[in-house]
């Protein structure tokens, strides 16, 4: 089966995108369900991803029994250096007598053991968006076959347990395998120099167009929050990915007047700890930073250890809130973030930040952030 022919411009070239383990699972579920319900084994299926890109995935390794069918899709990581590239994601679909559609994990798919992640403890590490994609494909196959029986999909990834050791899953408390992931369904390449070149190009184009005030976000979470909650215009924002330090350096060099950063705590806690490249292969420090600020704000040993051992930043916040330390810790962390941003930007550019969590909402703003937010809203209003 041909590879996904979907590219993104990067610098003066382009990189090929791939598709996520979630998209693989959804496509395999569709193929297995069609085979079970119709007796036909399609060579490939097309799946619409949340990113709006249609993926044609080849179906491999067919097997079947009296009331089940199974096939696999091979993960295509595109030009991204992904440890799961080439891994085959299998889905076995069986009939259910109760009319329900269900999704479960099998061998090679991890299990969640700690709170604070996308799925609760005990559940298979199949995140919400891939679960929804799987259910949609099961329903599509059922509707096309004109039947109403229930279907149970079990996702497996032979070799997933060994690959998971090369990821952050063990540290997050996900045991026994990989996670089935993907908020967009598409893997966007992460070549470091190419991405930095692309960010530079975006900044240069904005400056050439007369922009003086930058709106910057590390990725989709920040852009969505800027639009939906802060009322800003994400179409005029620059995504800096993990390369915040490089973006600040270039923006200061180009003479921008201000730099407003909108980011999720999971990224900006790293920056508060001094990391200006937030890629997980380069830096983490989230738990260390949150634990340190918890101690600075008077948290006892048990609370500091709990924050340090939390599986994700939202899980740490859930410990801080009942202790009455959520606001003090976020204020302390935001101040450290501000100091690190100012030190990197120098004196010539006003740099501010807004920190949020999808679960807890607004967590902190640096001292001048509100003034920059008002400026961006005025500029947005003047353009509309």
PENORMO-V668930 format. One record per helix or strand of 3 or more residues. SS is the DSSP state (hx for helix, st for strand). FROM is the first residue (numbers start at 0). TO is the last residue. If there is no record, write none. Layout:
# PENORMO-V668930
ss: <SS,SS>
from: <FROM,FROM>
to: <TO,TO>
This chain:
# PENORMO-V668930
ss: <st,st,hx,st,st,st,st,st,st,hx,st,hx,hx,hx,st,hx,hx,hx,st,hx,hx,hx,hx,hx,st,st,hx>
from: <6,12,20,43,53,59,67,87,100,127,149,159,168,191,212,219,233,243,257,264,285,300,312,325,349,360,368>
to: <9,15,37,47,57,64,73,95,104,144,155,163,171,207,216,227,235,253,263,271,295,308,321,344,356,364,382>
